[in-house]
Amino acid sequence: MVHGSLRRLNARGFTMTELVIVCAIVGILTAVATPFYMRYAQTAGLNAAARELAVIINGARQLAISRSTNVCVSLTGSQALYKTGVSNTCGGGTTYVGVNTRSDGTMPLDNNMTITGATANVTFSSLGAAVTAGTYTVQNPTTGLNVSVIVAASGRVTIQ
């Protein structure tokens, strides 16, 4: 008896009511999940931009240590630039052209986030300490959310 009713159910397929209920459930779940996903995507993009900036700043620190000279990282708009052999205030020196830079030495940031800072440039000594420490703010222009990238006097770069 059970086998006969299963055969009939399989041959019949789904009713229109069952399909409408499933579609309604999927629609409700999509409507509830979409805002959470959008917020996650925006936050993930912001965090990625902050990590990218931290990597660029740490690259300047590593360059200063490996070349035994002061290195300044200068941020302009959505580009960064390394200058080697600079004074403690980022004066003089030469533009570094190498790995991950364009032919003019600039390194473009890969997203549309806005970067501002109280300190225009951070200079690292040959020992990796930040001669001029600073804090940069990475902001998503769409949402207004922001994250801080902090360069301590010790040279350590953190994201908050």
C-alpha positions as CSV (number, residue, x, y, z in Angstrom):
1,M,0.0,0.0,0.0
2,V,2.8,2.4,0.8
3,H,4.6,1.7,-2.4
4,G,1.5,2.4,-4.5
5,S,1.0,5.8,-2.9
6,L,4.7,6.7,-3.4
7,R,4.4,5.8,-7.0
8,R,1.3,8.0,-7.4
9,L,3.1,10.9,-5.7
10,N,6.1,10.6,-7.9
11,A,4.1,10.4,-11.1
12,R,2.1,13.5,-10.1
13,G,4.9,16.0,-9.5
14,F,4.4,19.1,-7.4
15,T,1.1,21.0,-7.1
16,M,0.9,24.7,-7.9
17,T,0.3,25.5,-4.2
18,E,3.6,23.7,-3.3
19,L,5.5,25.7,-5.9
20,V,4.0,29.0,-4.8
21,I,4.9,28.3,-1.2
22,V,8.5,27.4,-2.1
23,C,8.8,30.5,-4.2
24,A,7.4,32.7,-1.4
25,I,9.9,31.2,1.1
26,V,12.8,31.8,-1.3
27,G,11.6,35.4,-1.9
28,I,11.3,36.1,1.8
29,L,14.8,34.7,2.5
30,T,16.3,36.7,-0.3
31,A,14.6,39.9,0.9
32,V,15.9,39.4,4.4
33,A,19.4,38.4,3.4
34,T,20.2,41.0,0.8
35,P,20.7,44.0,3.1
36,F,23.0,41.9,5.3
37,Y,25.0,40.7,2.3
38,M,25.3,44.3,0.9
39,R,26.6,45.6,4.3
40,Y,29.1,42.7,4.4
41,A,30.3,43.4,0.9
42,Q,30.8,47.1,1.7
43,T,32.6,46.3,4.9
44,A,34.8,43.7,3.3
45,G,35.8,46.2,0.6
46,L,36.7,48.8,3.2
47,N,38.8,46.3,5.2
48,A,40.5,45.2,2.0
49,A,41.5,48.8,1.3
50,A,42.8,49.2,4.8
51,R,44.9,46.0,4.5
52,E,46.2,47.1,1.1
53,L,47.3,50.5,2.6
54,A,49.0,48.6,5.5
55,V,50.9,46.4,3.1
56,I,52.1,49.4,1.1
57,I,53.3,51.2,4.3
58,N,54.9,48.0,5.6
59,G,56.7,47.7,2.2
60,A,58.3,51.1,2.8
61,R,59.5,49.9,6.2
62,Q,61.0,46.8,4.7
63,L,62.7,48.8,2.0
64,A,64.2,51.1,4.6
65,I,65.6,48.2,6.5
66,S,66.9,46.3,3.5
67,R,68.6,49.4,2.0
68,S,69.8,50.9,5.3
69,T,68.3,54.3,4.5
70,N,65.4,56.5,5.3
71,V,62.3,55.7,3.2
72,C,59.3,58.0,2.9
73,V,55.9,56.7,1.8
74,S,53.8,59.5,0.3
75,L,50.1,59.2,-0.3
76,T,48.3,61.3,-2.8
77,G,44.7,60.6,-3.6
78,S,44.6,56.9,-4.4
79,Q,48.3,56.5,-5.1
80,A,51.3,55.8,-3.0
81,L,55.0,56.6,-3.7
82,Y,58.2,55.5,-2.0
83,K,61.2,57.9,-1.8
84,T,64.5,56.5,-0.7
85,G,67.4,58.4,0.9
86,V,65.2,61.2,2.3
87,S,65.6,63.4,5.3
88,N,63.6,62.8,8.4
89,T,60.9,65.2,7.1
90,C,60.7,63.4,3.7
91,G,62.8,66.0,1.9
92,G,65.1,65.1,-1.0
93,G,65.8,61.5,-2.0
94,T,64.9,59.7,-5.1
95,T,61.7,58.0,-6.2
96,Y,61.8,54.2,-5.9
97,V,60.8,52.3,-9.0
98,G,60.7,48.6,-8.5
99,V,58.4,45.7,-7.7
100,N,54.7,46.6,-7.7
101,T,55.3,50.2,-9.0
102,R,54.5,51.8,-12.3
103,S,57.3,53.2,-14.3
104,D,56.9,56.6,-12.5
105,G,57.2,54.9,-9.1
106,T,53.5,55.3,-8.2
107,M,51.5,52.4,-6.7
108,P,47.7,52.7,-7.4
109,L,45.3,51.5,-4.8
110,D,42.9,49.0,-6.2
111,N,39.6,50.3,-5.0
112,N,37.5,53.5,-4.8
113,M,38.0,54.2,-1.1
114,T,39.1,57.6,0.1
115,I,42.3,57.9,2.1
116,T,43.0,60.9,4.3
117,G,45.6,61.5,7.0
118,A,46.7,64.0,9.5
119,T,50.2,63.2,8.5
120,A,51.0,63.6,4.8
121,N,54.0,61.3,4.7
122,V,55.4,58.6,7.0
123,T,59.2,58.2,7.0
124,F,60.9,55.1,8.2
125,S,64.5,55.0,9.4
126,S,67.0,52.3,8.4
127,L,66.1,50.5,11.6
128,G,62.4,50.3,10.7
129,A,61.2,52.9,13.2
130,A,58.8,55.6,12.0
131,V,60.6,58.9,12.2
132,T,57.2,60.5,11.6
133,A,54.3,58.4,12.8
134,G,50.8,58.9,11.6
135,T,47.2,57.8,11.3
136,Y,45.4,57.4,8.0
137,T,41.6,57.1,7.6
138,V,40.3,54.8,4.9
139,Q,36.7,55.7,4.1
140,N,34.0,54.2,1.9
141,P,32.5,57.2,0.1
142,T,29.2,55.4,-0.4
143,T,28.4,54.4,3.1
144,G,30.6,56.8,5.1
145,L,32.1,53.8,7.0
146,N,35.8,54.2,7.9
147,V,38.8,52.3,9.3
148,S,42.0,53.7,10.7
149,V,45.5,52.6,9.7
150,I,47.9,53.6,12.4
151,V,51.7,53.8,12.1
152,A,53.3,53.8,15.5
153,A,56.7,55.4,16.3
154,S,58.1,51.9,16.6
155,G,57.2,51.3,12.9
156,R,54.3,48.9,13.6
157,V,51.3,49.3,11.4
158,T,47.9,48.4,12.8
159,I,44.3,48.6,11.5
160,Q,41.5,49.7,13.8
